[in-house]
Amino acid sequence: MVEPTNHPARDEWERMLSGELYVADSPQQQEANMRKRRLVQAINTSEYDAFKERDELFHELFGAFGEGGFVEPPFNCDYGCNTFIGKNFYANMDCIFLDVARITIGDDVVIGAGSVVVKDIPSHSVAVGNPCHVIREITDADREYWEGKAAEYHAWKDSIQ
């Protein structure tokens, strides 16, 4: 026999966010799902070079989408509004965010192609897989290396113009 919990009565949305058993039939869940479907369809059917349009759509979809964020379409999520993304974020194509509970992704994060994000990802991380998990930290040495490579590239580019 299952003992009743001591939690006060909650609506389905609150139960979902807290990880309790829920039925996705509340008006709030249905509205959030329809909103997500409209935005994800617009993202995934946008022209490849519609960067500004997609950036605006991601800002509308997510709970937060930091400066320098970029997600390669195609992309999907459960609600979108329960995903909070920091600055300088990159997600490769075919990522899925299962945000029935809040997902927070820190600053300076790279998510590999095809990853399924189900939990928080800390700042300064490279994460991949299903479920998505951190495979390594992004260090100051990484930043210095790639800043040096960028400087080399720009010097080369300037020399051929």
N, C-alpha and C positions, 0 to 999 in steps of 0.2 A: 504494500500500500504506500502511495506517495503522500508524504506529509505536506500540508499546505505551507507556503512560505509566509514569513512575517512581513513581506513587502506590502506596502499599500497598493491598492488597485492602480494600475497604470494603463495607458493606452497602448495599442499595438506598436506604434512608432517608438515609444520609450522602452518597451520590452525588447524590441529588435536591437536598439542601440546599446542596451545593457547586456546583450548576449543571452537573454532568456528566450524561451519558446514563444513564438508569435505566429500570427497568421497575417500575411501581407494583404489585408483587405481594408485597411483604414483609408479614409479619404486622403489623409496626408501622404500615405505611402503611394496611393494610386496617382495622386497629383505629381509627386516627386518622380515617379516612374515615367509618366507621360512626358514631363519636362525633359528628363534625361534622354528618352528615346528621340525626341525632336532635336535636341542639341547634338547627340552622338551621330544621328543621321546626317545632320548638316556638316559636322566635322568630317565624317568619312566619305561624303560625296563632294566635298569642296575640291576646287582645282588644286593641283599640286602646289602651284606658286601663290596660293591665297593665304600667305603666312599671317598677315594682319587679321584677316577674317577669322582664321582658326584661333589665333591668340585671344581675340575677343570672345569667341565661343567658349574656350577653355576657362576664361575668367568668369563667364556666366555659369558654367557647369559646376566648377569646383567650389568648395567652401573657401579656399584660398589658392591662388596660383601666383607664385612669386615671380619677380622680375627675372628675365632670362630663362624662363621655363619653355620647354619645347617637347611636344609629344608627336611622334611620327604616326600618322594614320596607317592602317586602320587601328582603331582603339575601341574599347568598350568598358563599361562599369555597371555596377548595380544601381547606384543613385547619383554619384558624382558629388552631390552636396555634402557628403560625409568624408570627402577627401580633401586634405589640407596640405599643400605643396609649398616648400620653401623656394629660395632663390637658386638660380643656376642649375636647373633640373633638366635632365634629358631622359626620355623614355623612347626606346626603339620601337619599331612597328609590332603590331599584334599584342600589345600589353592589355591586360584586363585588371581593373581595380574592383575587387569584391568588397565594396564599402557598406555592407549592412551594419557594421559598427564603424566608428570613426577610424580613419587611417591618416596618420601624420607622416609626411615624408620631409626630411630635413633639407638644409641647404647643400648645394654641391653634391647632388646625387645623380648617378647614372643607373638606369634600369635596363637590363638586357632584353632583346627581342623575345616576344612570346611569353614573357613573365606574367604570373598571376599574383598580384599583390593582395595579401589578405591581412597584413599587420603593418605596424609602423616600421619605417626604414630610417635609421639615424643619419644625421648630416655626415658629409664627407665619405660616402660609401658607394661602392659598386655592388649592385644586387642583381641576381638572376634567378630564374627557375620557377617551378610550380610545386609547392608554394615558393614565392620569391623570398630569397634570403641573401644576406650580405656575404659576399665572397672576399672582399678586401676593403680596407680603408683607403681613401684618397689622401695622400700625405702632402706636406709642404714640398718634399722632393719631387713629387709628381707635378705639382704646380710649376716649380722652377724649370723642370725639364720641358714641359709643354709651352711655357712662356718663352723659353730659349728657342724652341722649334718655331714658334710663331714669329719671333724676331728674325730668324734666319729666312723664313718664308717671305716676310714682308721686304726684307733687304733684297732677296732674289727678284721678287715681283717688281720692285722699284728699278732694279738694274735692267730689266728688259723693256721698260716702257719708254 
